[in-house]
Amino acid sequence: MELHCRSNKLTHLDVSNKSILTHLGCSQNHLISLDVSNATSLYWLDCHDNRLKHLNVTGASELSHLFCNINQLTSLANFVTNENLGSDGSVDIRYNYLGSEYPEAVKRDIQILTERIGEPSFQKDFLEAGFAYEPQKEMKMIPPD
């Protein structure tokens, strides 16, 4: 099952009872929090360009494509518990506030993710910019604005 609700100025989206959801496209809204932990079949999530401060993907064990760039996320803590994340898909966490609250924890979480999906080229501004990953391509730093 797919749900696409891009560019609707949504401030709340409840997918808590959607365990058969495989694709969720909710980018370019006004979401502050998104919980897809019960979406156990979710494979692809595009929630970029919202106002997300909290994104829970813990129970979304099939999730391998995640686009949560251009938000206000400060932590990746629940991302690293998802062992499938990035395994055969794409992860884009650029342009968030990663490291602003717990810089050492974010460094550790980024290291866990990069060991799983491939080693990026670390640069001084790595935490501020985040990283983008696509299979079979080199990771590239995107400088912050």
N, C-alpha and C positions, 0 to 999 in steps of 0.2 A: 504494500500500500504506500502510495506517495502523497505527500501534502506539500503544496507550494502556495505560499501566502506572502510573497515578496512585495515590498513597497506598499504596505497598507496602513502604516502608522500605528501598528499594534503595540500596545504596552504590556499585554499579558497573553501568553499562549500556554494552554494546558494540554500536554500530550501524555499525561500520566497513565491513562488507560489505553494507550495505543501500542501494545506490545508487538503488533504485526507491522508497524510502520517501518519501512525500509529506507525511504528517502524523505528528508525534511529540508525544504528551502524556505527560510524565514528571514532572509537578509533584508537590509534597508528598511527596518522598522524602528521602533523605539523601545525594544525589549531591554529590561534591566537584569532580569534573571531568566534562566532557561534550565529546566530539569528534564533530561531525556533518560534518566537512569532506569526507568521501567520499559523503555523502548528496546527490548532485547534483540530485535531483528534489525535495528537501525544500522545501515551500512554507510550512508552518505548524509552529512549534515553541513548545510551552508547557512550560517547565522552571522555572516560578516556585516559590518556597517550597521550596528545597533548601538546600544548603550550598556551592553552586558558587563556587569560586575561579577556575576556568578554564573558559571556554566557547569552543570553536573552531568558527566558522561560515564559515571562509574559502572552502572549496570548495562550499558550499551556495548556488550561484549563483541558484537560484529562490526562495530564502527571502525572503518579504515580510511575514510575520506572525511576530513574535518577542515572547514574554512571558517575560522572565528576571528579573522583579522579585523582591524579597525573597530575595536571595542575598548572597554575599560578594565579588562581582566588583569589581576595582579598576581595570580598564582596558577600553576599547572598541576597542583597536587593530585587532583583526581584524574588527570589525564594519564599519568604514568601507571595507574593501576589497570588501565585498559591495554592489555598486551597486544591486541590486534591493531591498535591505532598506528597508522602509518606503514603497516606491514606490506601492503600491496596497493596503497592509495596515496593520497596527498594530505599534507598537514600544512596549514598556513596560520601562524599565530602572530604575524607581524602587526605592528602598530597597536599595541596594548600597553599597559603600565607594568609589564613584567619586571619583577625585581624591585619595584618601588616600596613594597612592604617587607618582603622576606628575600633579600637578594641571594643569600646563600642557599636557601631552599630552592629557589628558581634555578640557580646554576646546577644544582644536583638533579632537578627534574629534567632540565634541558639535556644534561649528560645522559640520563636514562633513555630519553626519547632518541637522542642521536645515536646511541649505541644500537638501538633497535632499527633505525631507518637509514643510517649512514652518517659518516663523520662530516660535519660542516667545517668550513674554514673559520676558526674563531678569530674575531677581530675585537678591538677595544669596545666598540659600540654594539656588540652582539646582543646584550640584554635589552638595550633600549629598542633595537629594531626587531628582535625576534628572528625567525627564519622561515623560509618557505622551502618545501621539499616536494619534488616530483620524482617518481621512479625513473631511473636511467638518466637523470640529469644531475648536474652538479648543483649543490646548494649555493645560493647566492645571497649575499647580504644586501639588504635594502636600507640605505641610510635613512635615519629619521628625518622628518621635515624640520 
